[in-house]
């Protein structure tokens, strides 16, 4: 199969199905084996439940400060899948995307790659083609069967592990941690953020089995004076994890650790949709909080800054446990809660059902456009949260806010 243009490729991606999952690594292993570029560049692998995107952003930005050419792979995207693969922070052209897809198809024509697997393979090819000095790769879901788990990393970084994707990864912290722990490598190196006791025990046990050197952030030398660009007290923890991870990476490579460059990278990092405050016709607060851990961080930051939204636009996936989220939403605002639909997303909670579950203060809206149109002039500060896919709908309407 050969793609002639990006539109044709996008149609192929749509047919693959964004949410189709096949939990095995055989297809990716076949690609990596045929590709032959497994050791072409060092890899830092980011795994966890919360803070993966932010930690990835900090590490990428630190790499820039060192003058390194950094390839970054993240998920999900907001407006175009091209956001997922960047070289030095820039998306690749539509033409290059087609070339990458064609290269992947040539390497593994019969592998039957899923949506996420195909994009992972394209990222690997892009990084080799562009001669990156470092690849920072964010796991998509879990660790054991994640497509990113087929490239042996120089360093594995565990962000806080919590309950999320329970129907796929398991219903308890220890089951989810066990899945993510399988991202560690035999005789490898890993570092973990502060974890709840169940997750910590699982990570330590798996590290011992593999002979993997597992470092705990609480035992590491902290870089003083970190001033993260991203809002929220929890970002200090993410930035600290990135800084400690960078020190370990330097120790494994010929890069000399420089605390000033680390501080500068942390200050310059940017990622859309992480407590992002936008002022246009009104003030919008965009946050991708979609589980209890992330909502706790969001609530803490709004309380710290004294912000109480006049209204909330909320959406989530239909497998979400709404009980704890509902309580948080009602604490965050005294005003209207709009339950929004997400067009074209088969996993989204049906907006009318969502409004009914949220209760009398909630009103349904079919789309983000409908939700915004329901706001009145007195609702000057609006929180949009609950799903990165809801934020994607907002960025589709206001693409200028996707960039710093």
N, C-alpha and C positions, 0 to 999 in steps of 0.2 A: 504494500500500500504506500502511495506517495501523496502527500498533501501539496496542493498547488498554491494555496493561500491560507491566511489565518482564519478566514470565515469558514472554510472547509474543515480546518482542524478543530475549530470551536464546535462545529456541528458534530464532529466525531466524539469530542469530549462529552458533549451533552448526551449522546447516545450511550456512552459508557455508564453514565449514571453516577453523579457525585457521591451518592450515599451507599453505593453498592460496596460491600466488604466481603472479602474472602480471606479468612484468617489463616494464611499459610505463607511461607516465604519462598516456595519453590520457583515461582515465576521470577522474582527478583534475583534469586541466586543464579538462575540461568542467565539472566541479563548480565549480572556482574561478572560471571565466569567468562562469557563471550566478549564482554567489553574490554577486559584486560587492563583497566586503568585504576584498579583499586587503591594503589599506593601512590597515585600521582600527586597528591596534595594532603596535608594534614587536615584532620577533621575534629572539630569540637561538637559533640552531640548533646543536645538539650532535651531532657526528658522530665516529665512531671505532670502535675495537674494545673497548678496556677503559677503565673509568672514566666512561662516559657517564652512568650513573645517578647516581653520586656528584657529578659536576660539575654536573649538572642540579639536584641537591638543594642544593648550595652556592649556586648562582646564584639559585635560588628563595628561599632563606632570606635572602640578602643583600637581595633586593628587598623582603622583608617588613620588614627593618630600616629601610628607607627610607620605609616607609608606603605602598608601591605595592601596587596590586591586581595580583597575579601569577597568570596562568593557566599551568598546567604540564601537559605531555603526555609520558607515559613509557610504556615497555613492557619486558617483558610484565607482566601482573598476577599476583598470587598467588592470590587467592580469588575476586574479582569484577572484571569489566572496568571497573567504576566507579572502580577505583584509578588508571586510566590518565589520567583527566581530573580535575584539581582546580583550584579557585579559592581562592587564599590557603590552600592546603594541605588544603582540605576537599573530600571527594567530593560530587558532586551527588546529589540524591535520585533514587530510581527513577522517580518521576513526571517529573522534568526530563529524565532520560535518554530516556524515551519521546518527550517533546516534541522533543528535539534530533534523534532518529532520524527522526521524522516531518517535521521541517523539511528535513533532508537529502534525504529521499525526494521532497519537493515541489520542491526545487531541481534535482535531477538524477534524475528517476524512472526513466530508462532507461539510466543509466550502467553498471549491472552492477558496482558497487563490490565489491572484495574485503573480507575481514574487517578488515584493517589500514586500508585506504582509508576504509571507512565510519567507523571510530573516529577517524581523522584529520580527516575532514570534520566529525564531531560536535564535536571539540575546537575547530575553527575557529569553528563557529557558537556554541558555548558561550562562547568568549572574546569574541566580538563582542557577544553578548546581554548578557554581564555587564560589559561596558565595562572590560576589563582595561587596565592601564597598560603591561603587558609580558607577552609569551608566551615561555616557555622550552620549546622543543620538541626532544625527543630523537628522533633517527632510529631507525627500527626495524631496518633491514638495509641496509648499504651506504650509498650516497649518490645515485648516478646515477638509479636508478629508485625510490628510496624515496618513499613518498607525501608525506612531509614536505618533499620537495624542490620542491614546487610553489608555495610561498609565499616570496617573496624576503625573505631575512632581513636585518636590520640588521647582524648579526654572525654569522659562522660560526666555531664552536669545534671544533678537531680534538683529540680525546683520543688517547692512544697507539694506533697501528695495528699489528695483528699478524695472525697466521693464525687465521681463524675463518670458518665458513660457506664453506669452500673450494669446495664443489660448486656454490655459487651465484655467489660473487664472484670466484673464481679461485684457482689453486693456489699462487700466490707472493705475497710481500709487495707487489711492485710492481703486480701486477694488482689486488689488493685495494685498495691505495692509490689506483690510478687510478679505481676505481669511486667511492671515497669523495671523491676530489678534485673530482668533478663536482658536489658540493654547493656549491662556490664559485660566486660570481656575477660577471658581467662588471662591472668597476669597483667591485667590492664590497670588504668588509673581512673578514679572517679572522685567527685566531690559532691557533697549533699548540703542543701540548706537545712535549717532546723526543721525537723519532722516530728509529727506526733509519735508517741511511743511505739504504736503498732507498726507504722511504716519504717521507723528507724530500726527496729528489731529485724524486720524482713530484709532490709538493705544490708545490714551488717552480716546476717546469716548467709545471704547469697554471695557477698563479697568474700567471705571466708571460704566458701565452697569453691569459688573460682580462683582464689589466690589473687584477687583484685585488690589493689591498695585503695581503700575508701577513706577519704578525708572528710572531716566534719567542719563546717564553717566556724563553729564556736571555738575550735581549737587552732584556727588559722590567724596569722598576723593580718590585722585589718588595715586597709589603706585609709589613712586619716583624711578628713576634709572632703569626702565625697559629697557632691551636690547634684543629685540626679535631676535631669531635665524633666522627667515625667512626674506628674503630680501624685501625691499620696505618700503617707508614711511607710507603707509597705514597699514602695519603690527603693527606699534606702536599703532594705533587705535584699531586693533583687540586684541592686547595683553592687552591694557588698559581696554577694555571691559571684557576680561576674568578675569583680576585681580579684577575688581569691582564686577563681578558676583561671584567670589570666596569669597569675603568678605561677600556678602549677604548670600551665602550658609553656610558659617561658622556661621553666626548669627542665622541660622535656625537649626543648628545641634550642636553636642557637639565637633566640631572641632575648635581648637583655631587658629585664624588668625595669620599668621606669614609672614610678608612682605619679609623676606629674602628667605623663601622657595618659595614664589610666583615669586620672581625675578629669582631664580635658575631654576624653572620650565619653565618659559618663555624663558630663554636662551638655554634650552636643547630641546625644542620642535622641531619636524621635520615633514614635510609633503611634499611628492613628488609633483612636478608639480606646485609649487607656486614660480615663479621667481627663479627657480632652475637652477644654472649654472653648466654645465658639461663640462669637458675637456677630449676629447678622440682624435680622428683623427682631430677634429676641436673643437671650442667652441660652444656648444649648449645652448641656453636659452629656458627653458621649462616653459610655463605659461598657465594655464587653462583659461585665459581670454576669455569669450564668450558672454559678453554683454557690453553695452556702459560704464557702471560704472567701470567694471573690466578693460576694455581697457584704460580708462582714467588713472587708477592707474598704469597700465603697462607703458603707455607713460610717465607719470610723473617720474617713477623710472628710466627708460632708459635715460631720459633727465638729471636727477639728477646725474647719474653715468657717463654720457658722452658716453654711448654705442649706436652706430648706427649699427644695423645688416647689414651684407653684403647681406643677402637674408632672406626671410621669407617663411616658409612652413605653409600654412593655410588651415583649413577645418572648416566647421560649419554644423549645421543642416539646412534642407531645409526650415524651417519656419522662419529663421533668416532675420531680416531687415538689408540688407547689406549696405545701404547708409551711415550711420555714421561709420560703421566698415571699409568700403572701404577707406574713407578719412583718417582714422587713419593709416591704413596699408601703404598708400602712403607717409605719413609723417614719419613713423618709419624707412623706408629704401629707399635708392636711387637705390637699386638693384632689383633683380628678386623676384617676388612673385609666389610661386608654389601653385596652387590649388590642394590639395590632396584629393583623395577619401578615404573612410574608409570602408574597406572590411567587409561585413556581417552586416552593419548597415543600415537598411532600412530608417532611418530618415535622413541620411546624404545627404547633398546637392550634386547632381551629379557633379563630378569633372569637366567635360567638360563645363557644364552649368555655374558652379562657376567661371571658368577661363574666360568665355565669359563676365560675369557680371562684374568681377573685371577689365577687360580691357586689353590694349595692353601690359602692363608690366607683365601680368600673363600668366603662362603656366600650362597646366593640367598634372597631374600625377595620375595614377590609384590607387597607394598605397603609403604608407610612404616609402617603399623600393625604389620604382621608383623615388619618390621625392628626396630622399637622393642621389641617383645615378646621378641625373641631376645636382647636385651642382658641380662647378668646383673648382680647387685648390685655386683660389683667394678668394673664399667665405669662409673665415675663422671663421666668427661669424654668426650663423644662429639661428633665432628666430623661434620656433615651437609653434603655438598658435591657438586659435579659438574654440577648443573643447577638453574636457577631453578624449573623445574617440580617438582623433588623438594622444594625449599623450600616451594613452593605447597601441596604435599600436607601438609607439616608444619604450615603456618599454617592450613590447613583444620581440622586437629585441634586446634591451639592458636591461635585467632584473636586472643587477647588480646596476643600478642607481635608483631602487625603494627604496633602503635603504640608510640610512644616511652615 
